[in-house]
């Protein structure tokens, strides 16, 4: 019975996220505070993780993550330039962006999910990040990413400059 309730909750949250992501009139989205949206996103992410039997660690921010390879090098500071390989995808598994060649960014210019999680990594490390929407593109969304979209990122930290 408990599993059925969780599955029903998952379906309801999935339907809500799908409806929001397909809405063309973004002005009609409900106004929520960061904390209200974060609670919705975390519940959605936790249900996804449970349904997919993924054991993730929980960052104090609410971001969930799995360290897939520890790494042996240094960890970056907020002012460093990092070179990463990555794949970003929706919870539907649709990939919206990737780079498997390695690309460099000043860490302070990245989305909050990356600013929070990449400093936890060590050079050579790999991590999967399950990021609530407020740490990604939030209520505004961006080109190709709808408002309030929680996202999954596979990140490999190649080097720190």
N, C-alpha and C positions, 0 to 999 in steps of 0.2 A: 504494500500500500504506500509506503514511504517513497519507493522508487517511482511509482505511478504519479505521485504528487509532484516530485521533482521533475519528472518528464513533462508533465502538464505545465509546470512553471516555465521550463525551458522552452517549450513550444510557444507559450504566450509571449515570453521575452523575445524569442526569435521572430515571431510575427510582428511585434512592435518595432524591432530594429529593422526588419525588412520593409515595413510600411514607411517608417521614417526615411530609410535610404532611397525609397522609390518616390517619395513625395517631391513634386516639382515646385510646389509653392512653399519654400522653406520658411517664409514669413509666418506660416501657420503652425510651425512647430511649437510645442508647449515650452514656455519659459521655465527653466529649472536653474537652481543654483548649482555651482560646481559640485557641492557635496551631495545634492539630490541626484544629479546625473552620475556621479561617482558610485553611489550606492547601487543604482540600476546596473551600471556597467560591471561592477564587481560581482553582483549576483549572476549576471549573464556569463561572465568569464568563468566563475566557479562551476556553474552548471556544465558549461562546455568542457572544462577540464575533467570533471567527474564522468560525464558521458563518454569521454574519449580515453578514460583511465590514464590521465596524465597527472603525475605527482609534481607539483610546482612549489617553489619557495614563494613566500609572500614578503615583499618589500613593505616597509612602513607606509609608503605612499599609496599602497593598494595595488601596485603593479605586481603581477605574478610572473615568475620566470623559472626557467630550467637551464642550468649550466650543463651544456652538452660536452664541453671540453674545457678543462680548467685553465690552461695556459700557464706559461712559466716566466713571462717577462714582467715588466712594470705595469702599473695601472695609471691611466691618464688623469691629469688634473683638468679642471674646467677651462683653463686657458690653452690647453694643448690642441694641436692639430692631430686628428686620428685618421688612419687609413683603414678602411673596413671593406669587407664584402658583405652583402646583405640581400635579403629578400623580404619584401613587405607584402602581406596578404590580408584579405578579409577573413572573417571567421567562416565564410563559405568556401574557403580554400582558393578563391580567385586571387591570383597574384596581380598587384597593381604597380609594383616597382621592384627592380632588382639590379644588382651589379655584382658579377662574379669575377671581375677583373681586378677590383680594388680601386677605391676612390677616396680622396682625402677631403676632410671637412674640419673647420675649426669647431671644436666641440660645443662652444657656447652658442653657436648659430643653429644648432639642431633642435628638433622637437624635444619637449620636456622629457618624454619617456627615454630618449637616448641620452640626454644630459644626466638623468638620474642613474641609468643602468650601465652605460659604458664605463664610468669610473669604477664600477664594481669588478669589471673584467680585467684580465691581465693579457698582455700581448700574447698572441697565439691562441687565445681562448675563444670559445664559441658559446652563444647563449640564444635561447628562444625567449622572447619577451611577449607577454600577453598584456597589452596596454589599454587601459580605460581611455575613452575618447578625450577626456579633458587633458590628458598628457600627450595627445596626438594633435589633431586639428580642431578639436572642440566643436562648439556650436556652429562655427562658420564653415567647417569643412574646407576643402580646397579642390583644385581641379582633379576630377576623377574620384574624389573621396567625399562622401556625403557628410552632412552635419551629424555629430554625435556617433561617429563610427569608431568602435573599439577595433584595434588592429593587432596583428601578430607580426613580429619581426624575428627573423633568424639573422643574427649578427655574428660576424667573425672579426675580431680585432687583430688586424695584420701588424700595424706598427703605430708608434707614437712619435711625433716630431716636436 
